[in-house]
């Protein structure tokens, strides 16, 4: 199976295990050349996916409501995400439900990770999230 240009991974550091079945949403917030103040709050994600049993999102389900202009800005051809385009992106990890399922409280009902895909972009961006009930960290993975 091939992977999409942006992937993510969640590790539950309280258990030392992957966080499975966490809903993740991907947003394209703006152009890489936009002033940060000009980046809009986009109400609709361009794609969504649940983490697999290994805590990973390798492929996203594209938003069927996405218009042709947004598809072009994202690098979608037909119904496939074929090319990574520069821009300001966000992955929203909806972590609250995960902790409820673990019968555990959390301070973070969701985690937003904003990042820049530079011009020219690398072929792949991986966003790992190291998560516990009361802290998290993230970095650019490989």
N, CA, C and O of each residue as an XYZ file, in Angstrom:
568
protein
N       0.840     -1.174      0.000
C       0.000      0.000      0.000
C       0.889      1.243      0.000
O       1.831      1.345      0.786
N       0.581      2.173     -0.880
C       1.326      3.427     -0.897
C       0.784      4.350      0.191
O      -0.330      4.170      0.683
N       1.587      5.329      0.549
C       1.167      6.270      1.589
C       0.944      7.641      0.957
O       1.540      7.972     -0.067
N       0.077      8.427      1.585
C      -0.180      9.783      1.123
C       1.004     10.683      1.472
O       1.843     10.311      2.291
N       1.076     11.869      0.853
C       2.216     12.761      1.086
C       2.369     13.247      2.525
O       3.474     13.596      2.942
N       1.277     13.275      3.289
C       1.339     13.623      4.712
C       0.786     12.443      5.494
O      -0.312     11.961      5.213
N       1.546     11.982      6.472
C       1.107     10.886      7.336
C       1.293     11.314      8.788
O       1.962     12.306      9.075
N       0.693     10.554      9.693
C       0.864     10.861     11.114
C       0.830      9.573     11.929
O       0.500      8.502     11.419
N       1.175      9.704     13.196
C       1.359      8.550     14.069
C       1.157      9.030     15.501
O       1.679     10.081     15.875
N       0.414      8.283     16.302
C       0.218      8.646     17.709
C       0.709      7.512     18.596
O       0.303      6.361     18.437
N       1.589      7.855     19.534
C       2.033      6.910     20.549
C       1.525      7.383     21.903
O       1.759      8.525     22.298
N       0.833      6.504     22.608
C       0.356      6.785     23.961
C       1.518      6.501     24.906
O       1.829      5.345     25.191
N       2.153      7.561     25.389
C       3.351      7.384     26.211
C       3.025      6.897     27.618
O       3.930      6.493     28.348
N       1.748      6.924     28.016
C       1.384      6.380     29.326
C       1.387      4.860     29.304
O       1.521      4.218     30.345
N       1.238      4.288     28.118
C       1.197      2.834     27.977
C       2.375      2.286     27.182
O       2.638      1.083     27.186
N       3.078      3.184     26.500
C       4.158      2.726     25.636
C       3.635      1.972     24.426
O       4.299      1.076     23.906
N       2.426      2.343     23.978
C       1.783      1.638     22.866
C       1.162      2.640     21.900
O       0.921      3.792     22.260
N       0.905      2.193     20.665
C       0.221      3.063     19.708
C      -1.198      3.385     20.166
O      -1.831      2.586     20.857
N      -1.687      4.543     19.783
C      -3.069      4.950     20.064
C      -3.908      4.645     18.825
O      -3.845      5.365     17.828
N      -4.689      3.578     18.898
C      -5.499      3.136     17.759
C      -6.864      3.812     17.758
O      -7.388      4.204     18.801
N      -7.415      3.936     16.571
C      -8.785      4.408     16.351
C      -9.017      5.850     16.806
O     -10.099      6.180     17.293
N      -8.013      6.705     16.651
C      -8.156      8.130     16.956
C      -8.474      8.855     15.647
O      -7.765      8.691     14.654
N      -9.539      9.653     15.650
C      -9.888     10.427     14.466
C      -8.891     11.568     14.290
O      -8.604     12.312     15.227
N      -8.372     11.690     13.071
C      -7.443     12.755     12.714
C      -8.033     13.507     11.522
O      -8.587     12.899     10.606
N      -7.911     14.813     11.544
C      -8.421     15.645     10.462
C      -7.279     16.493      9.917
O      -6.472     17.027     10.677
N      -7.220     16.610      8.590
C      -6.180     17.389      7.924
C      -6.802     18.639      7.308
O      -7.829     18.569      6.634
N      -6.165     19.777      7.550
C      -6.639     21.058      7.026
C      -5.534     21.705      6.201
O      -4.359     21.616      6.558
N      -5.899     22.349      5.111
C      -5.008     23.226      4.356
C      -5.427     24.643      4.721
O      -6.502     25.096      4.326
N      -4.576     25.349      5.479
C      -4.954     26.646      6.045
C      -4.645     27.825      5.146
O      -5.342     28.839      5.194
N      -3.610     27.710      4.328
C      -3.261     28.844      3.486
C      -2.014     28.584      2.681
O      -1.407     27.515      2.750
N      -1.652     29.590      1.918
C      -0.475     29.533      1.066
C       0.770     29.773      1.911
O       0.732     30.531      2.880
N       1.863     29.131      1.546
C       3.111     29.267      2.297
C       3.618     30.708      2.285
O       4.356     31.102      3.188
N       3.241     31.493      1.293
C       3.683     32.887      1.200
C       2.765     33.851      1.940
O       3.073     35.038      2.043
N       1.637     33.354      2.460
C       0.704     34.216      3.191
C       1.326     34.680      4.496
O       2.074     33.944      5.140
N       1.008     35.895      4.873
C       1.330     36.378      6.206
C       0.527     35.523      7.183
O      -0.636     35.214      6.923
N       1.129     35.145      8.286
C       0.448     34.285      9.257
C      -0.904     34.878      9.652
O      -1.862     34.138      9.875
N      -0.987     36.201      9.739
C      -2.246     36.848     10.111
C      -3.326     36.639      9.059
O      -4.514     36.764      9.356
N      -2.921     36.320      7.824
C      -3.883     36.132      6.744
C      -4.389     34.698      6.653
O      -5.338     34.427      5.916
N      -3.781     33.789      7.378
C      -4.192     32.392      7.309
C      -5.577     32.273      7.927
O      -5.813     32.671      9.068
N      -6.471     31.719      7.146
C      -7.858     31.643      7.602
C      -8.075     30.434      8.498
O      -7.284     29.490      8.512
N      -9.156     30.491      9.234
C      -9.613     29.333      9.983
C     -10.559     28.587      9.060
O     -11.668     29.047      8.791
N     -10.124     27.456      8.585
C     -10.897     26.683      7.621
C     -11.864     25.782      8.389
O     -11.430     24.978      9.213
N     -13.172     25.905      8.129
C     -14.136     25.127      8.904
C     -14.188     23.645      8.536
O     -14.559     22.815      9.366
N     -13.826     23.314      7.320
C     -13.936     21.929      6.855
C     -12.549     21.322      6.637
O     -11.704     21.944      5.992
N     -12.303     20.135      7.155
C     -11.035     19.469      6.840
C     -11.014     19.034      5.376
O     -12.059     18.764      4.783
N      -9.816     18.971      4.804
C      -9.694     18.462      3.433
C      -9.685     16.941      3.426
O      -9.958     16.318      2.400
N      -9.367     16.338      4.585
C      -9.320     14.875      4.669
C      -9.432     14.439      6.122
O      -9.164     15.210      7.044
N      -9.835     13.185      6.305
C      -9.957     12.602      7.645
C      -9.538     11.139      7.584
O      -9.571     10.506      6.529
N      -9.143     10.617      8.747
C      -8.819      9.192      8.863
C      -8.730      8.837     10.338
O      -8.499      9.701     11.183
N      -8.915      7.567     10.637
C      -8.685      7.041     11.985
C      -7.323      6.354     11.995
O      -6.924      5.738     11.007
N      -6.618      6.462     13.108
C      -5.356      5.739     13.221
C      -5.637      4.236     13.198
O      -6.661      3.771     13.699
N      -4.708      3.493     12.608
C      -4.841      2.036     12.549
C      -4.360      1.417     13.869
O      -4.081      2.138     14.827
N      -4.266      0.106     13.916
C      -3.851     -0.575     15.152
C      -2.434     -0.224     15.578
O      -2.068     -0.398     16.741
N      -1.629      0.274     14.629
C      -0.274      0.703     14.938
C      -0.220      2.207     15.226
O       0.864      2.781     15.331
N      -1.389      2.843     15.355
C      -1.444      4.264     15.672
C      -1.133      5.180     14.503
O      -0.855      6.362     14.703
N      -1.174      4.649     13.279
C      -0.744      5.408     12.102
C      -1.895      5.762     11.170
O      -2.873      5.025     11.046
N      -1.748      6.908     10.520
C      -2.574      7.260      9.365
C      -1.630      7.288      8.176
O      -0.749      8.143      8.084
N      -1.825      6.342      7.267
C      -1.005      6.261      6.056
C      -1.737      6.830      4.847
O      -1.123      7.371      3.928
N      -3.061      6.697      4.865
C      -3.885      7.221      3.776
C      -5.098      7.927      4.367
O      -5.690      7.474      5.346
N      -5.445      9.029      3.756
C      -6.559      9.857      4.201
C      -7.769      9.618      3.310
O      -7.630      9.249      2.144
N      -8.951      9.831      3.865
C     -10.180      9.867      3.080
C     -10.450     11.331      2.771
O     -10.684     12.137      3.672
N     -10.416     11.662      1.488
C     -10.605     13.050      1.083
C     -12.044     13.491      1.322
O     -12.979     12.701      1.192
N     -12.205     14.746      1.668
C     -13.528     15.318      1.896
C     -14.276     15.364      0.561
O     -13.816     16.024     -0.371
N     -15.416     14.678      0.448
C     -16.141     14.667     -0.827
C     -16.708     16.039     -1.207
O     -17.073     16.251     -2.363
N     -16.787     16.972     -0.251
C     -17.291     18.324     -0.520
C     -16.200     19.268     -1.024
O     -16.482     20.422     -1.347
N     -14.955     18.787     -1.095
C     -13.843     19.653     -1.482
C     -14.018     20.128     -2.925
O     -14.256     19.327     -3.829
N     -13.896     21.450     -3.128
C     -14.068     21.995     -4.475
C     -12.798     21.819     -5.306
O     -11.742     21.470     -4.778
N     -12.914     22.062     -6.608
C     -11.809     21.847     -7.547
C     -10.607     22.724     -7.222
O      -9.466     22.287     -7.370
N     -10.846     23.944     -6.784
C      -9.753     24.853     -6.446
C      -8.932     24.318     -5.274
O      -7.702     24.345     -5.311
N      -9.609     23.836     -4.240
C      -8.909     23.280     -3.075
C      -8.174     22.007     -3.456
O      -7.048     21.789     -3.009
N      -8.795     21.157     -4.281
C      -8.119     19.941     -4.749
C      -6.823     20.288     -5.463
O      -5.799     19.637     -5.253
N      -6.865     21.310     -6.303
C      -5.675     21.735     -7.034
C      -4.600     22.247     -6.081
O      -3.425     21.915     -6.237
N      -4.996     23.058     -5.088
C      -4.036     23.585     -4.110
C      -3.416     22.474     -3.272
O      -2.270     22.584     -2.837
N      -4.175     21.405     -3.047
C      -3.706     20.287     -2.230
C      -2.834     19.317     -3.028
O      -1.975     18.641     -2.461
N      -3.056     19.248     -4.349
C      -2.320     18.302     -5.186
C      -3.096     17.038     -5.477
O      -2.511     15.993     -5.764
N      -4.432     17.133     -5.403
C      -5.304     15.981     -5.659
C      -5.614     15.921     -7.144
O      -5.986     16.920     -7.759
N      -5.454     14.726     -7.709
C      -5.797     14.482     -9.105
C      -6.880     13.418     -9.138
O      -6.647     12.279     -8.733
N      -8.065     13.782     -9.618
C      -9.192     12.850     -9.577
C      -9.598     12.642     -8.133
O     -10.016     13.579     -7.454
N      -9.473     11.407     -7.666
C      -9.776     11.121     -6.257
C      -8.541     10.646     -5.502
O      -8.653     10.065     -4.423
N      -7.355     10.895     -6.072
C      -6.092     10.470     -5.453
C      -5.233     11.681     -5.118
O      -5.144     12.639     -5.886
N      -4.603     11.611     -3.948
C      -3.662     12.657     -3.552
C      -2.304     12.252     -4.086
O      -1.624     11.405     -3.508
N      -1.915     12.863     -5.192
C      -0.722     12.423     -5.910
C       0.508     13.282     -5.666
O       1.630     12.778     -5.725
N       0.324     14.564     -5.394
C       1.436     15.502     -5.296
C       1.264     16.372     -4.061
O       0.170     16.866     -3.788
N       2.336     16.557     -3.323
C       2.292     17.446     -2.163
C       2.584     18.867     -2.615
O       3.580     19.127     -3.291
N       1.708     19.779     -2.233
C       1.861     21.184     -2.606
C       2.276     21.995     -1.380
O       1.895     21.666     -0.257
N       3.066     23.069     -1.598
C       3.436     23.946     -0.490
C       2.196     24.559      0.151
O       1.178     24.765     -0.510
N       2.297     24.845      1.433
C       1.189     25.484      2.130
C       1.350     25.384      3.631
O       2.303     24.794      4.140
N       0.400     25.974      4.321
C       0.329     25.873      5.773
C      -0.784     24.885      6.086
O      -1.932     25.075      5.684
N      -0.431     23.832      6.804
C      -1.345     22.731      7.081
C      -1.562     22.592      8.585
O      -0.812     23.133      9.397
N      -2.607     21.854      8.925
C      -2.867     21.512     10.322
C      -3.390     20.084     10.369
O      -4.244     19.698      9.571
N      -2.867     19.303     11.314
C      -3.474     18.021     11.649
C      -4.132     18.203     13.009
O      -3.493     18.634     13.969
N      -5.413     17.870     13.078
C      -6.159     17.924     14.341
C      -6.364     16.488     14.797
O      -7.012     15.693     14.116
N      -5.804     16.164     15.959
C      -5.949     14.845     16.567
C      -7.073     14.945     17.600
O      -6.941     15.695     18.567
N      -8.160     14.218     17.423
C      -9.288     14.270     18.356
C      -9.057     13.226     19.446
O      -9.539     12.096     19.361
N      -8.316     13.629     20.463
C      -7.795     12.708     21.475
C      -8.748     12.452     22.640
O      -8.586     11.468     23.361
N      -9.728     13.313     22.834
C     -10.628     13.172     23.977
C     -11.349     11.838     24.016
O     -11.394     11.182     25.056
N     -11.914     11.435     22.885
C     -12.660     10.170     22.824
C     -11.735      8.982     23.105
O     -12.140      8.011     23.744
N     -10.497      9.068     22.626
C      -9.524      8.000     22.881
C      -9.348      7.796     24.384
O      -9.393      6.666     24.870
N      -9.146      8.894     25.122
C      -8.934      8.761     26.566
C     -10.193      8.294     27.288
O     -10.098      7.565     28.275
N     -11.368      8.700     26.816
C     -12.619      8.179     27.388
C     -12.659      6.664     27.218
O     -13.017      5.942     28.149
N     -12.290      6.178     26.023
C     -12.273      4.733     25.770
C     -11.245      4.016     26.635
O     -11.391      2.829     26.928
N     -10.205      4.739     27.043
C      -9.174      4.165     27.914
C      -9.551      4.310     29.388
O      -8.780      3.939     30.274
N     -10.730      4.847     29.638
C     -11.223      5.115     30.993
C     -10.239      5.993     31.761
O      -9.860      5.709     32.897
N      -9.846      7.070     31.088
C      -8.856      7.972     31.648
C      -9.235      9.413     31.309
O      -9.754      9.683     30.226
N      -8.979     10.318     32.218
C      -9.231     11.736     31.971
C      -8.062     12.330     31.190
O      -6.949     11.806     31.229
N      -8.323     13.422     30.487
C      -7.260     14.112     29.769
C      -7.460     15.617     29.857
O      -8.583     16.103     29.991
N      -6.373     16.330     29.781
C      -6.393     17.788     29.747
C      -6.587     18.286     28.321
O      -6.951     19.443     28.110
N      -6.345     17.414     27.339
C      -6.371     17.785     25.928
C      -7.456     17.013     25.175
O      -7.228     15.862     24.801
N      -8.628     17.610     24.942
C      -9.656     16.910     24.174
C      -9.282     16.785     22.698
O      -9.801     15.924     21.988
N      -8.381     17.646     22.249
C      -7.813     17.528     20.907
C      -6.455     18.211     20.904
O      -6.146     19.022     21.777
N      -5.652     17.866     19.905
C      -4.329     18.466     19.733
C      -4.237     18.941     18.290
O      -4.433     18.156     17.363
N      -3.939     20.224     18.094
C      -3.736     20.787     16.762
C      -2.244     20.970     16.526
O      -1.547     21.578     17.338
N      -1.764     20.441     15.415
C      -0.363     20.614     15.035
C      -0.339     21.354     13.701
O      -0.776     20.826     12.679
N       0.178     22.586     13.725
C       0.300     23.406     12.519
C       1.717     23.248     11.983
O       2.673     23.169     12.754
N       1.849     23.203     10.660
C       3.182     23.062     10.075
C       3.194     23.626      8.661
O       2.154     23.778      8.019
N       4.400     23.931      8.196
C       4.597     24.509      6.869
C       5.223     23.467      5.959
O       6.214     22.828      6.312
N       4.639     23.307      4.799
C       5.248     22.527      3.723
C       5.898     23.561      2.814
O       5.212     24.339      2.152
N       7.223     23.562      2.789
C       7.988     24.594      2.092
C       7.895     24.427      0.575
O       7.409     23.419      0.063
N       8.376     25.448     -0.114
C       8.431     25.421     -1.573
C       9.889     25.439     -1.999
O      10.584     26.409     -1.699
N      10.385     24.423     -2.680
C       9.676     23.208     -3.100
C       9.534     22.235     -1.929
O      10.402     22.168     -1.059
N       8.439     21.487     -1.917
C       8.223     20.547     -0.810
C       9.066     19.290     -0.949
O       9.439     18.891     -2.052
N       9.362     18.671      0.197
C       9.896     17.317      0.158
C       8.753     16.412     -0.281
O       7.602     16.845     -0.326
N       9.058     15.168     -0.602
C       8.024     14.249     -1.086
C       7.052     13.817     -0.002
O       5.913     13.457     -0.298
N       7.496     13.849      1.267
C       6.679     13.263      2.322
C       6.903     14.006      3.633
O       8.034     14.355      3.971
N       5.827     14.245      4.364
C       5.893     14.844      5.693
C       5.191     13.904      6.663
O       4.056     13.489      6.425
N       5.873     13.569      7.759
C       5.321     12.666      8.767
C       5.248     13.416     10.091
O       6.232     14.006     10.536
N       4.061     13.388     10.722
C       3.821     14.134     11.951
C       3.537     13.154     13.090
O       2.393     12.729     13.252
N       4.549     12.781     13.886
C       4.313     11.931     15.054
C       3.811     12.762     16.240
O       4.203     13.916     16.418
N       2.948     12.158     17.034
C       2.449     12.787     18.253
C       2.707     11.834     19.409
O       2.199     10.713     19.426
N       3.502     12.288     20.375
C       3.746     11.530     21.603
C       2.781     12.092     22.634
O       2.886     13.256     23.021
N       1.841     11.266     23.080
C       0.682     11.750     23.811
C       0.536     11.084     25.170
O       0.688      9.869     25.299
N       0.240     11.893     26.181
C      -0.210     11.371     27.470
C      -1.427     12.196     27.887
O      -1.841     13.104     27.166
N      -1.989     11.885     29.034
C      -3.193     12.584     29.491
C      -2.963     14.080     29.693
O      -3.864     14.887     29.463
N      -1.761     14.445     30.122
C      -1.515     15.821     30.523
C      -0.329     16.471     29.817
O       0.129     17.537     30.227
N       0.169     15.837     28.763
C       1.231     16.463     27.978
C       1.296     15.813     26.606
O       0.779     14.718     26.383
N       1.944     16.520     25.702
C       2.213     15.945     24.383
C       3.421     16.643     23.790
O       3.778     17.753     24.185
N       4.042     15.972     22.835
C       5.096     16.599     22.042
C       4.989     16.052     20.629
O       4.415     14.990     20.388
N       5.553     16.802     19.715
C       5.504     16.418     18.313
C       6.783     16.886     17.642
O       7.512     17.716     18.185
N       7.049     16.358     16.474
C       8.244     16.721     15.726
C       8.025     16.323     14.282
O       7.057     15.636     13.957
N       8.925     16.753     13.422
C       8.850     16.318     12.028
C       9.557     14.980     11.920
O      10.768     14.885     12.115
N       8.797     13.964     11.613
C       9.347     12.619     11.491
C       9.834     12.346     10.082
O       9.897     13.238      9.236
N      10.175     11.096      9.858
C      10.658     10.700      8.532
C       9.820      9.569      7.977
O      10.074      9.099      6.868
